[in-house]
């Protein structure tokens, strides 16, 4: 089997520029408030780390874990693998996703978080892939909208590999 070829889809400089723009927008819209940023493990960790550096507000970080993929295919079922450590009742929550794809995970997590009675829940996603939607959900803040390609890098993986790439890439077989 020949090794896979990797092509850059969005270079690291453009990623960092867009994250700074999102951070400024979030800072302006939440001015005078504090935020609980909930990162969805594992894919959002790089995006969350870079984004929080561009948000000039008091921020608490939480993580929630889900599983819905095996390799490149979604199972159609979302499982909670890690829950929040502290309550979010009466807090402004910003759910941080790596990618909005089928919408199943985001829909599930919004339902779970809203049951905990936060003051507000909004979403920020590094990537949006609307052509794959199975449930109609929208992110409030979107880094990039992409076509239906399987992407890796910048936190996104293929069987737990390639997360450490600084660029967003496509695996070409």
HELIX and SHEET records of a PDB file:
HELIX    1   1 UNK A   12  UNK A   29  1                                  18    
HELIX    2   2 UNK A   45  UNK A   52  1                                   8    
HELIX    3   3 UNK A  104  UNK A  114  1                                  11    
HELIX    4   4 UNK A  130  UNK A  132  5                                   3    
SHEET    1   A 3 UNK A   5  UNK A  10  0                                        
SHEET    2   A 3 UNK A 168  UNK A 172 -1                                        
SHEET    3   A 3 UNK A 151  UNK A 152 -1                                        
SHEET    1   B 6 UNK A  73  UNK A  82  0                                        
SHEET    2   B 6 UNK A  59  UNK A  70 -1                                        
SHEET    3   B 6 UNK A  35  UNK A  41  1                                        
SHEET    4   B 6 UNK A  92  UNK A 100  1                                        
SHEET    5   B 6 UNK A 120  UNK A 128  1                                        
SHEET    6   B 6 UNK A 141  UNK A 145  1                                        
END                                                                             
